């Protein structure tokens, strides 16, 4: 399974796991190879009428601007001093968000960053993730959702950075069987901001297809 898929149980654990996913993803890529080269390595195609559209497979780390990636890869030492289950660890996500937005700590800013990589605007992509339903159609068919890199994000633990959340629009709809099952989402990515009570996303995808995740 993709290295960015991991489970968490608390705020500090979520941060640690998020960083672990980034480290693992980076270790799989040549550090001298930029994201555009990495993401062009795998492509797929989908037939739409008489037109064949090519989709590039990307990973979550590809969506992070370099400044945010650098900050997240170098967490401050004070995180090591926060014990799981402690009062600091149990702070609400809203309070943590307010702290991050008011802080001049580059790491804390990266945790709530809405910065995007503009080269991904209007790109046809394919990305793995977990679905967090936002709106249901008839017979509980999901048409609006957040796509996130790890199970439990926005539900059991605070959300990842907005530039690690994608707002999905799927007019065809999906009959979601289980939240814990990862999927492949294929569609056209937009660099547009979406905010609601659940989370904020810095990207939007107009979905063409959703499939059960396979290696």
N, C-alpha and C positions, 0 to 999 in steps of 0.2 A: 504494500500500500504506500501511497505517496507520503514522503517524510513530513509533510505539513499537517498530517492528520494525527491529532493527539487529544486525549481527554484530560480535563482539568477539574479541580474541586474548589478552588478559592482564587482570590485576586492575585496573590503572589505566585501561586502555583500556575495560574494562567499565564503570567508573565514569563515564568521559567520555561514552561512548555512552548510558548510562542517563540522564545529565543532558541530553544533546542531545535525547533522546526527550521528556523532560519539557518542555524549552524549546519544542520544536516543537509539542507538544500544547497547551501554554498559549497559544502565539501564535495558535492556531486558535480559541480561545474568548475571549469578551468577559470581561475581568478582573472586571467588575462582575456577572457571572452566576455563580451558585453551581452546584455539581456536579449537584444535583437537577434544576435547570432544564435543564442541558446534556443529562443522560441521558434526560430525558423527551422530547427532541426526536425521537428515532427509536424506533419501536416495531414489533414484529412479532407475529404470532399463529400458534399451532399448535393443530391440532385433536387433542384427546385424548378419544376416545369421543364423547359428546354435548356435551362441555364444550370451549369455546374458551379457551385461556389466552394472554394478551397478554404478550409479552416485551419488555423495554426494552433497547435497545442502549446499552452503556456502553463507556468507554475505561478503560485501566489507571490513568490519573491520577485518575479518579473515586474509586478505592479508597483513596487516600492521605489520612490525616488532615491538616488544614491545617498543623499544626506540623511534621510530617515533610516535607511538600511544601516548606515555607519553608526548612527546613534543607538539603534536597537541591538546591534552586535557588540556594543560596548556599554553594558548596563552599569550604573553607579554601584559603588560598594555597599551603600546603605541597604540595598535590597537583600543582601545576605543576612542582615541583622533582623529582618522581619520574620517572625516565626509563624508557621501555619496555624490558624485558629486564634491568633492573638488579636487584641483589639485593633491594632493597625491593619492586620490582615482582613478583618471583617468589616472595614469601612465600606459604605455603600458605593456602588459604581457611580452614582450621581456626584457624590462628594469627591471621589477620586478624579472624575472628569473636571470638576471645577478647579481642583488643585492643579491638574495638569495644564489647563488653559491659562491659569494665572502664573504659572511657574516659568522661570527663564532657564530651567533645566532642559537641555536639548533632548535628553532621553524621555522625559515626561511629555514634552511636546510631540515627540514621535508617536507616543501611545495614542494620541488623539488627532493625528495629522490627517488633513483632508487633501494634502498635496498629491497630485497625480502625475503620471507620465503621459504627456500630451500625444506622443506618437501612437498610443493605443486607441485614440479616438476613431470611431468608425471602422475598427479592425474586426475581421471575422475570426473568432477565437474559439477554442475548446479548453475548458478548465475543470478540474475535479473539485468537489466540495460537498458540503452538507447544506440541506435546505432548512430554512427557518420560515414557516408559512406566515404570511401577513394578511392575505385576503383569500377567501374561498368563494368559488362559484357554486353552481348547483351540484348536488350530491357530493359536497365537500371536495371539489376539484380545486387545486391550488393554482391561482393565476398571478399572484403577486407574492414575492418572497425575497428574503435575503439569502444569498449564497455566502457561506463562511468557510474558512479553511480547516476548522476542527469542530468535532461534535460537542454540543453543549453551549457554544458561543451564543450570546444574546438570550439564553434560556437559563442555564444553570450557573454560568459565570459571566462576568462583564464582557462586553463585546471587544473584539480586536480593534486595531486602529481603523478608521473609516476607509483608508486606502487598502485595507485588507477585507473589505466587505463589498459585495456586488449586489445591487438591487436588480431582481429579475422580473421581467415582464413576459409572461407566457400566455398569450391569448387562447391557445389551444387547450391549455390547462393540463394539470397532472394529478392523477389520483395517487396521493402519497400514502404508501403503505407503512413506512417506519422512518422516524426522524434520524435514527442512528445509522442508517445505511447511506454510504457516500454515493454520489452520482457524478456523471460527466454532463456538463452543460455546454451546449454548442449554440453560438449565436453571434450577434453583432454588438461589440462593446462600445459604450459611450462614456465620455469623461464628464458625467453630470452628477451633481450632488442630490442626494435624497435624504431627508430627515423625517423621522417619526418618533413615537414614544419608545420604540424598541431599540433603535440604534440609528446611526448616521452612516451612509455609504458614499464613497467618493466616485464610484463607478456604477454604471447601469448596463445591463445586457438585455437586448431584445432577443428572446430565446427562439431558436429554430427547433431544437431537439433536446430532450433529456433522456439519458440512459443510465442504467445501473452501472456503478463503477467496476471496471475490470482493469487489471494491469496491462 
